[in-house]
Amino acid sequence: MRSLHQLISGILVISVYLSVFSEGSVHKYAGDKFVGKGNAFVVHGGNEGIYYSLTLFSSSDENQSSNGESYIRFDRITFRRPQQYSNTTTMIQAIVFEVDDRETIGGSAYGGQREVCCTPDLAKLGVCSQGQIIHRPSQKNPGWPQVFSVSFNIDEQVATMPPKSIPITRTGMYNLYFIHCDPNAKELTIEGKTVWKNPMGYLPGRMAPLMNFFGFMSLAFIVLGVFWFSQYARFWREILALQNCITLVITLGMFEMALWYFDYAEFNETGVRPNGITVWAVTFGTVKRTVARLIILMVSMGFGVVRPTLGGLTSKVIMLGATFFVASEVLELVENVGAISDLSGKARLFLVLPVALLDAFFIIWIFTSLSATLNKLQARRMTVKLDIYRKFTNALAVAVIVSVGWICYELYFKSRDVYKEKWQAAWIIPAFWQVLSFSLLCIICALWAPSQNSMRYAYSEDVSEEFDKEDTLTLIKPLSMASKDVRSVAEARLPLGNNGVANIDLEEDKTEFEGTGEGSLNWIEHSETD
């Protein structure tokens, strides 16, 4: 318990840390340093999908979230350098370009290495000015890329970029970089923020459809909840422990979808992610997924159906659930409470891999337990329970197959979209998992819906003992059962006979056996008389 408490405390620390440095569509720069990339020194200012403006741009309406305008606004961008490096003039340039225009940035002389900053050889060719970014006009989007600059004068330690707003007239994935080409300008830092806005609000373009999606899912959970709770209230005397667990999952799902909707709505209105709501939405979702997996595992083991308890497996099931909760909570917090830009590949793999391995372990354990439970039900001839378990197994098998197929598609999608050019369809990937889990929940609700016959699915000690006695009796049958055995043996020889011979043999065997039986009884009576 102590180690679990430490892990939960660590999760809270991570969430607080991330909430300090995340601003959503308002990208903040707090002393970020320029990093060398080739012959350039770069700070990545952000990248987001933005839809084109629905109205003409007007600076007076910039503070309204849903005024139909799209823009990137630079607000109090300040560059600083130490005093010992302030004896030179240094130009810093900001370049904004759409991902389709990435080939217009940089160049090379005589087919050599591609550089971002203009080299002496390119300057001699008149292609660019030495010390500045190499860029060419876009053929698809006139007036782009957008490049503007600010310079340090001699002995100046601070340079401030004038406020500027760039209207977006073409839908695309836009990138912002701050670049300088002076190798002697060391320890330069940037402060300030940029605001990225879409026509209907501050939500990034790839996330905007999810707000409506979570609104739809909230309504779907409400409909499911009305059905389930009405049945629950109607047959409350016949409720099973399993049905109480399903009620908990539905309740958690309703809260999760509602919290995600309000999280996205607030994000869209202010441009700053409401970290409190986000943490609660993440936590409700993680608890729901953990409880759902544990319920499916326990049902697969036959808990409450063919066994009253889990016995020695209880601690292992709890440990697996706790580990999955911690791993999933950390992953979701880092992905949703942090900056909106995706994690790097290695960082994401480090967080995703434990969750994937735990999910695989859940699946293996579930289907292994289901196989054993189905065999028990079939051996004990519990046809009603066997039928519902077969439907449950088929639903799980379909869900797993669909999940594997979607994972393959997701990997293919991301491998072919290195530059996020398909950002408008990216929301479908997380939405699919929500739809799949909701569909599986609906199937489980249909199979185990509260009814007047709910108790027939529950574990019955009397039935269990009855079947155990039958299994024992088959090993020590009394003599009076011998006639049934002989009949079954005789019936087994029926196919071997031709033209009624088998029937004659059967009659002879029955007559012989009856005579033997009567003789035995006469002998017993005679002995008693004597």
Buried (B, 14 or more C-beta within 10 A) or exposed (E): EEEBEEBBEEBEEBBEEBBEEBBBBBBBBEEBEBEEBEBBBBBBBBBBBBBEBEEEBEEEEBEEBBBBBBBBBBBEBBBBBEEEBBEEEBBBBBBBBBBBBBEBBBBEBEEEEEBBBBBEBBBEEEBBEEBBBBBBEBEEBEEBBBBEBBEBEEEBEEBEBEEBBBBBBBBBBBBBBBBBBBEEBEEBBBBBBBBBBBBBBBBBBBBBBBBEBBBBBBEBBBEBBEBBBEBBEEBEEBBBEBBEBBBBBBBBBBBBBBBBBBBBBBBBBBBBBBBEBBBBBBBBBBBBBBBBBBBBBBBBBBBBBBBBEBEEBEEEBEEBBBBBBBBBBBBBBBBBBBBBEBBEEEEBEEBBEBBEEBBEEBBEBBBEBBEEBBEBBEEBEBEEBBEBBBEBBEBBEBBEEBBEEBEEEBEEBBEEBEEBBBBBEBBBEEBBBBBBBBBBBBBBBEBBBBBEEBEEBBBBEEEBEEBEEEEEEEEEEEEEEEEEEBBEEBEEEEEEEEEEEBEEBBEEBBEEBEEEBEEEEEEEEEEEEE
